[in-house]
Amino acid sequence: MYQVIFMQICMNKDTIVKKHIAALTPVLLSHDPQHCKQQIETLTVKLSEQLSRNNKITYVLPAFPFKSPNPDNVIDCKKVDHAEYIALDKLASLLDEHSSFVVARDTDVFRYLFQIKYQGHEFGVTGDAIASYSEGLSQIISCLNNKYPGFAAQLRFVSFMQLLNEDAKGMDAATILREEQDARRSDLKLNCYRRSQNKGIKSTMGTFFKPILDEMQPEEKEKILDELAINVMLRTDYHQELINREYPDAIRLSVHKQFGTKKIGISLIPGCRRTPWVGTLVTRADGSMGMMLKAEIDPEHYVLAGEVISDNRTSYHYREVTQESAYQ
């Protein structure tokens, strides 16, 4: 009898693992078959281990920092739009009664990092924009909870500050980050991966702050971008350590392509490498979706669709116009 029960438990575990592998495989960011195979093998082992230990699967995903305020990139930096809805809907579809998602947000830290002081003025993300964006996410989660009962309870947003030790919680995020950056700066090594990461961050920051950077001398501009990129990498390392400490057994997902198997890169908008907060969602004529910078969208081929739902949320996206629909 006990042997039969044990076999049933094992079969049930295998079924759950296969179900999660089937759900995650289509959203893997890696397009290299061998790498995908390695990630799936790693996931299979980790999922089985988690179920054996805890009878539960926990995913951790650092995501949803804020909407980019650059008007060339998105429609409205304060409001979430259809891109966030699609991304959260995808997360909801990955969950079942055996799993939960921890979304590790560090909006306070990003707000500190995405700031440039120039000639007595500050440029970057505002607290109001973050608060509005966060409220919009809450509205989407409430909406999806009707579609996926229990989703709101399974999706837990955890902030950078919540992951800190008790003795550090009286400090603000900017102070903590500054101290960590000073302590870690000498150990930061720009190997091949780091150089690529540094280049990508500088490109992102350059687009983000283009209006103000264009007013600076080249040497000053390069110095600021170097400092911002290094700070972002140091912040990423520290945040990763906090997450690993708090959730040592969790399966680490990432919104970026991963080259190893410690973290699994997934696409929040299936098939798209860009995340919902750095671009605008476009729906193509064939029904497929993509993420584009607003400046890249040709108004002759795409029209703005959707509506304002609340002060913090829209369903805006761009829809491709075909010749047939244009004449209707």
Buried (B, 14 or more C-beta within 10 A) or exposed (E): EEEEEEEEEEEEBBEBBEBBBEBBEEBBBBEEEEBBEBBBEBBBEBBBEBBEEEEEBBBBBBBBBBBBBBEEBBBBBBBBBBBBBBBBBBBBBBBBEBBBBBBBBBBBBBBBBBBBEBEEEEBBBBEEBBBBBBBBBBBBBEBBBEEBEEBBEBBEBBBBBEBBEEEEEEBEBBEBBBEBBEEBEEEEEBEEEBEEBBEEBBEBBBBBBEEBBEEBEEEEBBEBBBEBBBBBBBBBBBBBEBBEEBBEEBBBBBBBBBEEBEBBBBBBBEEBBBBBBBBBBBBBEEEEBBBBBBEEBEEEBBEEBBEEBEEBBBBBBBBBBEEEEEEE
